[in-house]
Amino acid sequence: MKIEELLARTDFNAIGHEMYNLIVELYPICRSITGDGVRSTLDILERGIDLAREQVPSGTRVFDWTIPKEWNIADAWVKNAAGERVIDFKRSNLHVVQYSTPIRATVSRAELMAHLHSLPEHPQWIPYRSSYYAERWGFCIEHDRLQQLNEETYEVCIDSILSDGHLTYGELVIPGASEDEILFSCHICHPSLCNDNLSGIALTAQLARLLAGVELHHSCRFLFLPGTIGAITWLSRNETRAQRIRHGLVVACVGDNGKFCYKRSRRGSAMIDRAAEHVLRHAGTDFEIRDFTPYGYDERQYCSPGFDLPVGSLTRTPNGFYPQYHTSADDLDFVAPTNLAQSLRRYLEVIDVLENDGGYANMNPKCEPQLGKRGLYRTLGGFADAERAQMAMLWVLNLSDGDHHLLDIAERAGIDFATIRQAAQLLVGHGLLEKRSA
């Protein structure tokens, strides 16, 4: 089965619910950049896809960085004088600052307040905070509840362990006819955050499952990594292999109801940039294109000047541009199966362009060939828009001169790539076109 057949046969409604159900299962797990939460997440993913798991020891140098100690947590709370948990890790794993050092003490209200984080502008939400590379402890709390903490002393407990261990990530390669690769990278380091983190994990896992049954030209590499340090680690261990990456997407924030947004690679006009922009332009919904900036997700690692890989990021609302970002409001109600399904479709449409773009030669280049006597006009009934399909055939015939690929033709004609691809395949079948290059 080819990618275009997969697009036609996929029940996106059913798969949207599958992705959402995976998010529901992963949601309670306390993930961080290392630790049991990452391994538990990979355990669940491995039920559906054949991941290779890599473990890199704490203290390992990866370019200018060092793999930190592994962090695990069993429980955490703040109790008042009556012994009631006024902050409770078991209620929400966002209540604890990630990588908090262990503590068991009675502290004054003033000291406790110095270790609390809240959002006055959203007083009922819990913020997400981390302290990966500086040893400290802290709690996150709804601002409304923080204002109710008026006792003189509180008992504080963070039952965590910081010790030598490993950074863990998952990797899967689906081989294609070529060693040239398409990269899909998502981060697996956040706790209970549905859009930023879990939606990307669910979509990437579903892509891997679907593409395993597809006849591919490119090989496809899927990386499930802790943010920043994970991508840096992979690149440091795979400098030669990374040069096979011809196109790449960082997958995150694909479950909310916002319009699609594509962030270009550092190159700005790489094939992945053109393919993603073309798909969004013809999808029939609002979208936004952003230029590359060295801030955001792991595209900034893949696009660092020493690698300069053609990797962009296709999201819905980008990270940091919705108020629920990095808060407890990024919950199961903030993402929806229909949004996940639509995002998956966009990703598959981009892959369709990458897989099927190529150069063709017009086998009857001197003047326009007679299409009627070849029965080509009768085939137009199979197209949703016969007039558009006819124009696509004429554009393909005219520009298949050795200098233009199908995406070039689609952009010049202002016609969606799928229609141009179908026209080219039809013309090949009637001997008027011959594929010359991928």
Secondary structure, 3 states (H helix, E strand, C coil): CCHHHHHHHCCHHHHHHHHHHHHHHHCCCCCCCCCHHHHHHHHHHCCCCCCEEEEEECCCEECCEECCCEEEEEEEEEECCCCCEEEECCCCHHHECECCCCEEEEEEHHHHHCCEECCCCCCCCCECCECCCCCCCCEECCHHHHCCCCCCEEEEEEEEEEECCEEEEEEEEECCCCCCEEEEEEECCCCCCHHHHHHHHHHHHHHHHHHCCCCCCCEEEEEEECCCHHHHHHHHHCHHHHCCEEEEEEECCCCCCCCEEEECCCCCCCHHHHHHHHHHHCCCCCEEEECCCCCCCCHHHHCCCCCCCCEEEEECCCCCCCCCCCECCCCCCCCCHHHHHHHHHHHHHHHHHHHHCCEEEECCCCCCCCCHHHCHHHHHHHCCCHHHHHHHHHHHHHHCEEEEEHHHHHHHHCCCHHHHHHHHHHHHHCCCEEEEEC
